[in-house]
Amino acid sequence: MSTAAAPADLKIIPRDVMFGRGKSNPRFWNGGDPVATTFYNALSLTFPQGEAYFVQSVRHYLDILPEPLRTQVSEFAQQEAYHSREHMAFNRQVAGAGYDVKQIDDLIRQDIRDTKEEPPEVHLAGTAALEHFTAMLAHAWLKDPRHFKDCPADVRRLWQWHSIEEIEHKGVAFDTFLYVTRELTPFQRWLFRVMVMRSVTVGFWKERVRDLHLLFQQDGIDTPKTWRRLAIFLVFKPGLITQVLLPYLAYYLPGFHPWNHDDRALAAKVEHGLRLTEVIRA
């Protein structure tokens, strides 16, 4: 069983802000580093379709959910809609820098279609798992400024804003999963979610390696040297995978809940410096 729940004073605030309109970024916008840039480009390309899938998976159960979870689902859906819109704009900038992203978009669409026949409970468990992915990545991005230190200001603000909201709604899909599976025994529920997490993890990295391969090819750098640089970037400098390893493994504990770790103070600290009210609103 989970040992925590969403904080009673939790606020999930959809912030309707826009970034980088009418601007272009350098091809290697992350400090001139093609490896770091390509990793984040590949990740961003997943967000519009992936977040729409998350919302659909959770909203499938909206009518049966109690309050305040039902309201939280609606707030989560609105946040994700804004995230999709802003990453679509960012992805247009990626294409504007000279990348052909259509093949990757089509492959991601097919990835989602391939899960079509799975039961809604599996879609929900997969969303809960992937929302843990985004929450632990968001925490790492906010905690360690090296990830976006040498980026254009609008790009850095985009990823920080996205991270803040991922932390706010990190428990919504998981709490929906707990409610929907309330008739299962604690062991059955635990086994269900960890088996789905295992499958999601394998699929996520298999698909991202595929997308990185396609992007590296376009720059003519799909070589063993580039993949070694990517490994160093992810494991050591700044080491995103190393930073999220323990939070990832925590998901496999019987007592896991996203709010076992309350990192709203970190999100609030970063948000204070963003001055989002000065960003153009839609």
C-alpha positions in Angstrom: 0.0 0.0 0.0 1.1 3.6 -0.5 2.1 5.5 2.6 1.4 9.0 1.4 -1.3 10.9 -0.4 -1.4 14.2 -2.2 -0.9 17.1 0.3 -4.1 18.6 1.5 -2.9 22.1 0.4 -1.8 21.0 -3.0 -2.4 23.5 -5.8 -2.3 22.4 -9.4 -2.2 25.7 -11.4 -2.4 25.7 -15.2 -0.2 28.6 -16.2 -1.2 29.8 -19.7 2.1 31.2 -20.9 4.0 31.1 -24.2 7.7 30.9 -25.0 9.8 31.8 -28.0 7.2 32.9 -30.4 8.7 34.7 -33.4 12.2 33.6 -32.4 14.7 31.0 -33.7 17.3 29.0 -31.9 20.8 27.9 -33.0 20.8 24.4 -34.4 22.8 23.3 -31.3 20.9 25.4 -28.8 22.2 23.7 -25.6 25.6 25.3 -25.2 26.6 24.5 -28.7 26.6 20.8 -27.8 25.0 18.6 -30.5 24.7 15.6 -28.1 22.8 17.5 -25.3 20.7 19.4 -27.8 19.7 16.2 -29.6 18.8 14.4 -26.4 16.4 17.2 -25.4 15.1 17.6 -29.0 14.2 13.9 -29.0 12.5 14.2 -25.6 10.5 17.3 -26.7 9.3 15.5 -29.8 7.5 12.9 -27.6 5.6 15.5 -25.5 2.7 16.6 -27.7 1.4 13.1 -28.5 2.6 11.6 -25.2 0.8 14.1 -23.0 -2.4 13.8 -25.0 -2.2 10.1 -24.4 -1.7 10.7 -20.6 -4.7 12.9 -20.5 -6.9 10.4 -22.4 -5.8 7.6 -20.1 -6.7 9.4 -16.9 -9.8 11.2 -18.1 -11.3 7.8 -19.1 -12.2 7.4 -15.4 -13.2 11.0 -14.7 -16.9 10.3 -14.1 -16.2 7.8 -11.4 -13.6 9.7 -9.4 -14.3 11.4 -6.1 -13.4 14.9 -5.2 -10.8 16.4 -5.0 -9.3 13.9 -7.4 -11.8 14.7 -10.1 -10.9 18.4 -10.0 -7.2 17.5 -9.9 -7.6 15.4 -13.1 -9.2 18.4 -14.9 -6.3 20.7 -13.7 -3.8 18.1 -14.8 -5.4 17.9 -18.2 -5.3 21.7 -18.6 -1.6 21.8 -17.7 -0.8 19.0 -20.1 -2.7 20.8 -22.9 -0.5 23.9 -22.4 2.7 21.7 -22.3 1.7 20.1 -25.6 1.1 23.5 -27.2 4.4 24.9 -26.1 6.4 21.9 -27.1 4.7 21.9 -30.4 6.0 25.5 -30.8 9.4 24.4 -29.7 9.4 21.4 -32.0 8.6 23.8 -34.9 11.8 25.6 -33.9 13.7 22.3 -34.1 12.4 21.8 -37.6 13.2 25.4 -38.4 16.8 24.7 -37.4 17.0 22.2 -40.3 15.8 18.9 -38.8 13.2 16.7 -40.5 11.1 15.6 -37.6 8.1 14.0 -39.5 9.5 10.5 -39.4 9.9 10.7 -35.6 6.4 12.1 -35.2 5.0 9.3 -37.3 6.9 6.7 -35.3 5.7 8.1 -32.0 2.2 8.0 -33.3 2.6 4.4 -34.2 4.1 3.6 -30.8 0.9 4.8 -29.3 -1.3 3.0 -31.8 0.5 -0.2 -31.0 -0.9 0.0 -27.4 -4.5 0.5 -28.6 -5.8 -3.0 -27.7 -4.5 -2.9 -24.2 -7.1 -2.5 -21.4 -7.7 1.0 -20.0 -6.2 -0.1 -16.6 -2.9 -0.8 -18.4 -3.0 2.6 -20.1 -3.6 4.2 -16.7 -0.8 2.2 -15.1 1.5 3.2 -18.0 0.6 6.8 -17.5 1.3 6.7 -13.8 4.7 5.2 -14.6 5.6 7.8 -17.2 4.4 10.6 -15.0 6.9 9.4 -12.4 9.5 9.6 -15.2 8.6 13.2 -15.9 8.4 14.1 -12.2 11.8 12.8 -11.4 13.4 14.4 -14.5 11.7 17.7 -13.6 13.2 17.5 -10.1 16.7 16.9 -11.6 16.3 19.8 -14.1 15.2 22.2 -11.4 17.8 21.2 -8.8 20.8 21.2 -11.1 21.1 24.4 -13.2 23.8 22.8 -15.4 21.1 21.1 -17.5 19.9 24.3 -19.2 22.6 26.8 -18.1 23.9 27.6 -21.5 20.5 27.7 -23.3 18.6 30.7 -24.8 16.5 32.2 -22.0 13.2 31.3 -23.5 14.2 27.7 -23.9 15.4 27.5 -20.3 12.2 29.1 -19.1 10.1 26.6 -21.1 11.7 23.6 -19.6 11.7 25.1 -16.1 8.0 26.0 -16.3 7.2 22.5 -17.6 9.1 21.0 -14.7 7.3 23.1 -12.1 3.9 21.9 -13.3 5.1 18.2 -13.7 5.9 18.3 -10.0 2.6 19.8 -9.1 0.5 17.1 -10.8 2.9 14.2 -10.3 0.5 12.3 -8.1 -2.7 12.6 -10.2 -2.3 9.6 -12.4 -1.0 7.5 -9.6 -3.9 8.4 -7.3 -6.3 7.7 -10.1 -4.6 4.3 -10.5 -5.0 3.6 -6.8 -8.7 4.5 -6.9 -9.4 2.4 -10.0 -7.6 -0.6 -8.6 -9.0 -0.3 -5.1 -10.6 -3.8 -5.3 -7.2 -5.5 -5.8 -5.1 -6.7 -2.9 -2.1 -4.6 -2.0 0.2 -7.3 -3.5 -1.8 -7.5 -6.8 -1.8 -3.7 -7.1 2.0 -3.5 -6.4 2.7 -6.3 -8.9 0.5 -4.7 -11.6 2.2 -1.3 -11.4 5.8 -2.5 -11.2 5.4 -4.9 -14.1 4.0 -2.1 -16.2 6.8 0.2 -15.1 9.3 -2.4 -16.2 7.7 -2.6 -19.6 7.4 1.2 -19.9 11.0 1.6 -19.1 12.2 -0.8 -21.8 9.9 0.8 -24.3 10.8 4.4 -23.4 14.5 3.9 -23.8 14.2 1.7 -26.9 12.2 4.4 -28.6 14.4 7.3 -27.5 17.5 5.5 -28.8 15.7 5.1 -32.1 14.8 8.8 -32.3 18.4 9.8 -31.3 19.8 7.6 -34.0 17.6 9.3 -36.6 18.5 12.8 -35.4 22.3 12.0 -35.2 22.1 10.7 -38.7 20.8 14.1 -39.9 23.9 15.8 -38.4 26.2 13.1 -39.8 27.4 12.2 -36.3 25.7 8.8 -35.8 29.1 7.3 -34.7 30.4 5.3 -31.7 32.2 8.5 -30.5 28.8 10.4 -30.4 27.1 7.6 -28.4 30.1 7.5 -26.0 29.6 11.3 -25.5 25.9 10.7 -24.9 26.7 8.1 -22.3 29.1 10.5 -20.5 26.5 13.2 -20.7 23.7 11.0 -19.2 25.8 9.2 -16.6 28.5 11.7 -15.5 28.2 15.2 -16.8 25.8 16.4 -15.7 24.5 12.8 -15.2 20.8 13.0 -15.6 20.4 9.2 -15.4 22.5 9.0 -12.3 20.5 11.8 -10.7 17.2 10.0 -11.2 18.3 6.4 -10.5 17.2 6.3 -6.9 13.9 8.0 -7.5 13.3 5.6 -10.3 14.0 2.6 -8.2 11.7 3.9 -5.4 8.7 3.2 -7.7 9.4 -0.5 -7.2 8.9 -0.2 -3.4 5.6 -1.5 -2.0 5.1 1.8 -0.1 5.8 4.1 -3.0 3.7 7.2 -3.6 4.8 10.2 -5.6 4.2 12.5 -2.6 6.5 10.5 -0.3 8.9 13.2 -1.5 7.4 16.6 -1.4 9.5 18.9 -3.6 7.1 21.8 -4.0 9.6 24.1 -2.2 12.1 23.5 -5.0 9.5 24.2 -7.6 8.4 27.4 -5.8 12.0 28.6 -5.5 12.6 28.3 -9.2 9.2 29.7 -10.1 10.0 32.8 -8.1 12.9 33.6 -10.3 11.0 32.9 -13.5 8.6 35.9 -13.3 6.1 34.0 -15.5 3.7 36.9 -15.3 6.1 38.8 -17.6 5.9 36.1 -20.3 3.4 36.7 -23.1 0.1 35.1 -22.4 -2.0 33.2 -24.9 
